[in-house]
Structure formats: structure tokens, C-alpha cells
Amino acid sequence: EEIDYDPSAILIYIHTNNNTDDTPKIFEEWVALNKDNYADIVYINDHYPELKGKGVRHTESDWYADGGIRLKILGDIRNKSLQHSVEAGCDFYFCCDVDTFFPPQTIRYLVKQDRPIIGPMMVQNSGNVPNSFFCPVSESGYYESSPLDQMIFSKKIEGVIKVPLLHVCYMVRCNEVSKGLTYATEGIKMEFVTFADSARQSGVPQYVTNEVQGLMDPIL
């Protein structure tokens, strides 16, 4: 609600699933209060029978359990949101995980940059090097330590920097989606790894900027 951008130009897409807490109630109350403030708010509360009895994910290995069903569903959910932004005629698709916070000027800044895919550098309360971008990536597409990511994080290198993978919070120019961007995964790789790989394979460059930064995994 504090975003420095005209809300009448923003379409919000919320897709939640298999909740066992008050998440749907919180979303429904917020949507009811704000539905007239934005161009549109799409709210979907799904229950996937494939996840029945799977319980809450506690470790990274849980993503790959049961044939990677969690990853397959997550990839499908993300793809639906990406495609909806295209079908709705949006210029940009902005993705932000629910446990991250970004400064009010972030969307305006990213739109002005007008890059195919660009995201702010996200920092953690712990002070650890953030995993909102990988630079470089391993042969399998996952994180590989390098002095370069440390230099970006410490701002010894400043500005808008091309990277092979963005994660957590980023903006996609919608006219790039048809080139082959996808989150679809067979459950072998994380959906964001699949998406970044599809961007690289399609020749769609990804950039991180440390001129604006957000907070991930905050302590509330």
C-alpha cells in the first residue's frame, strides 16, 4: 500500500494453496478492503489433492520428495501468474515472495530501467550474502560461490549488473515471455532455477541492481 506507483495501473495476482492457517482469511479481508484501489485483484485459494497429507515443508529436500510434486505445483502456479500478466495486457510482471520486503520506489525504478528481467539486490538480517541472484551458476544451474557476487553484495561493483539467475524479487518485461520463459519443472530442479535457465536458453538477459535493495527473510 506504500508503493510509489499509481495503484490504478497495477494488477495484483494472489494464488495461495493448501493452507492450514489463517492465510486465506487474511488475504480475503485485504482484498475486500483494497479491490477498488487497483486496476484489478485476482485472488485464488486452491487446494491441490496431490498435496493432501504431505504436511508443511521443513527442509529443502522436502521440495524433491514424492516425485517433486511440490515443485511441479509451484511451477504451475507461477506459470499461471506469468501468463495472466501477458493475457491481461500488462507491460511488466513483478514477482515478489511473500517473505520479502522492498522499498516503495522499487517498482518505479525497475520500470524506468526497462530491462528484459531485472531485480533489486535483496539483503538478509543475518548479513549473509543474499541468494536473490547467483553469479555465476554451476553446471546444474544452482549457486556457485565466486568473488563477483561478494563484490556486488559489498557494492565494490555498483549499478545494474548482468547475472545468470535472479530469485525472490524481480520484474519481467511481458513481451519477453513468448520467447520461451517458463517455470515448468519436472520436480528435479527448483522452479526458479528452471525459469532462469529458460531465460538463458532463450537469450533473455537477467540483471540485478544494487542501486535499490530489499529485505528477505525478515525477523518479524
C-alpha positions in Angstrom: 0.0 0.0 0.0 3.0 2.3 0.4 4.3 1.6 -3.2 5.3 4.7 -5.1 3.4 3.9 -8.2 -0.1 4.6 -9.4 -2.2 1.7 -8.0 -4.8 2.1 -10.8 -2.1 0.9 -13.1 -1.3 -2.2 -11.0 -3.0 -5.6 -11.3 -2.4 -7.8 -8.3 -2.4 -11.6 -8.6 -2.5 -13.7 -5.5 -2.5 -17.5 -5.6 -2.4 -19.4 -2.3 -2.9 -23.1 -1.8 -3.4 -25.9 0.8 -3.4 -23.6 3.8 -4.0 -24.9 7.3 -3.8 -21.5 9.0 -5.5 -18.1 8.6 -3.7 -17.2 5.4 -7.0 -17.2 3.3 -8.8 -15.1 5.8 -6.0 -12.5 5.9 -6.0 -12.3 2.1 -9.7 -12.2 1.7 -10.0 -9.3 4.2 -7.2 -7.4 2.4 -8.8 -8.0 -1.0 -12.2 -6.8 0.2 -10.6 -3.6 1.6 -8.5 -2.8 -1.5 -10.3 -4.2 -4.5 -11.3 -0.7 -5.7 -7.8 0.7 -5.3 -6.1 -1.3 -8.1 -6.7 -2.0 -11.8 -7.7 -5.5 -10.7 -7.0 -8.0 -7.9 -7.1 -11.7 -8.8 -7.3 -13.9 -5.8 -7.2 -17.7 -6.0 -7.3 -20.0 -3.0 -6.5 -23.5 -4.3 -6.4 -26.9 -2.7 -4.4 -29.5 -4.6 -5.4 -33.1 -3.6 -1.9 -34.2 -4.6 -0.6 -32.4 -1.5 -3.0 -33.9 0.9 -1.2 -35.4 3.8 2.2 -34.0 2.7 2.5 -31.7 5.6 4.4 -28.5 5.9 7.8 -28.3 4.1 10.6 -28.2 6.7 13.8 -28.8 4.7 15.0 -28.2 1.2 14.9 -31.9 0.5 11.1 -31.8 1.1 10.8 -30.0 -2.2 12.1 -33.0 -4.1 10.1 -35.6 -2.1 7.2 -37.6 -3.6 8.5 -37.1 -7.2 8.9 -33.4 -6.7 5.2 -32.8 -6.6 5.5 -29.6 -4.6 7.9 -28.2 -7.2 5.6 -29.2 -10.1 2.7 -27.4 -8.5 4.7 -24.3 -7.6 6.0 -24.1 -11.2 2.4 -24.4 -12.4 1.2 -21.7 -10.1 4.0 -19.3 -11.1 3.4 -20.0 -14.8 -0.3 -19.2 -14.4 0.5 -15.8 -12.9 3.1 -15.1 -15.6 0.6 -16.0 -18.4 -2.1 -14.0 -16.7 0.0 -10.8 -16.8 0.5 -11.4 -20.6 -3.2 -12.1 -21.3 -4.2 -9.0 -19.2 -2.1 -6.8 -21.4 0.4 -5.9 -18.7 3.7 -4.3 -19.7 5.6 -5.9 -16.8 5.3 -8.8 -14.5 6.6 -8.2 -11.0 7.2 -11.2 -8.8 7.9 -11.0 -5.0 8.0 -13.8 -2.5 5.7 -13.2 0.5 8.5 -13.2 3.0 10.4 -10.3 1.4 10.1 -6.5 1.6 11.1 -3.9 -0.9 11.4 -0.1 -0.7 8.3 1.9 -2.0 10.3 3.2 -5.1 11.3 -0.3 -6.3 8.6 -0.8 -8.9 9.0 2.7 -10.4 12.8 2.3 -10.5 12.6 -1.1 -12.2 10.0 0.1 -14.8 12.3 3.0 -15.6 15.2 0.6 -16.2 13.1 -1.2 -18.8 15.2 -4.4 -18.8 14.1 -7.8 -20.0 14.4 -9.2 -16.5 15.7 -7.1 -13.5 15.6 -7.4 -9.8 16.8 -5.5 -6.7 19.5 -7.0 -4.6 17.9 -8.5 -1.5 19.8 -8.5 1.8 19.3 -10.6 4.9 19.2 -9.7 8.6 21.9 -12.2 9.2 24.3 -10.3 6.9 24.9 -13.4 4.8 25.4 -12.9 1.1 21.9 -12.9 -0.4 20.7 -15.6 -2.7 18.4 -13.3 -4.7 20.9 -13.6 -7.5 23.5 -16.3 -8.5 26.7 -15.2 -10.2 27.9 -17.5 -11.6 25.8 -20.6 -11.7 27.0 -24.2 -11.6 26.6 -26.6 -14.5 23.3 -27.7 -12.9 22.1 -24.1 -12.7 22.4 -23.7 -8.9 24.6 -21.4 -6.8 28.3 -21.4 -7.3 30.5 -19.2 -5.0 32.5 -16.5 -6.7 34.3 -13.3 -5.7 32.0 -11.5 -8.1 28.8 -12.0 -6.0 30.7 -10.7 -3.0 31.8 -7.6 -4.9 28.2 -6.9 -6.0 26.9 -7.5 -2.5 29.5 -5.2 -0.9 28.9 -2.7 -3.7 32.5 -2.7 -4.8 30.7 -3.1 -8.1 27.7 -0.8 -8.3 24.9 -0.4 -10.7 22.9 -2.7 -13.0 24.9 -6.0 -13.5 24.1 -8.9 -15.8 23.8 -12.2 -13.9 22.7 -15.7 -14.9 20.0 -16.1 -12.3 17.5 -13.9 -10.3 15.4 -15.2 -7.5 12.9 -14.0 -4.8 12.1 -10.5 -6.2 12.3 -9.3 -9.9 10.5 -7.8 -12.8 10.0 -9.3 -16.3 9.1 -7.4 -19.4 6.0 -9.1 -20.7 7.0 -9.0 -24.3 9.8 -11.4 -23.4 7.6 -14.2 -22.1 6.7 -15.6 -25.5 10.4 -16.2 -26.2 10.2 -19.3 -24.0 10.2 -18.2 -20.4 8.7 -20.8 -18.1 8.7 -22.1 -14.5 7.5 -25.6 -15.5 9.6 -28.2 -13.8 9.5 -32.0 -13.6 10.4 -31.8 -9.9 14.1 -32.3 -10.4 15.0 -28.7 -10.2 13.6 -25.7 -8.3 11.2 -23.7 -10.3 13.3 -20.5 -10.2 16.3 -22.5 -11.5 14.2 -23.7 -14.4 12.9 -20.1 -15.1 16.5 -18.7 -15.1 17.6 -21.5 -17.3 14.8 -20.9 -19.8 15.8 -17.2 -19.9 19.4 -18.1 -20.7 18.4 -20.6 -23.3 16.0 -18.1 -24.9 18.6 -15.3 -24.9 16.7 -13.1 -22.4 19.2 -11.3 -20.2 18.8 -11.0 -16.4 20.1 -8.1 -14.3 20.5 -7.4 -10.7 20.8 -3.9 -9.3 22.3 -2.8 -6.0 21.1 0.7 -6.5 18.0 -0.4 -4.7 17.7 -3.2 -2.3 15.1 -5.1 -0.3 15.0 -7.3 2.8 14.4 -11.1 2.6 13.6 -13.5 5.4 13.0 -10.6 7.9 12.6 -11.2 11.6 9.1 -10.0 12.5 
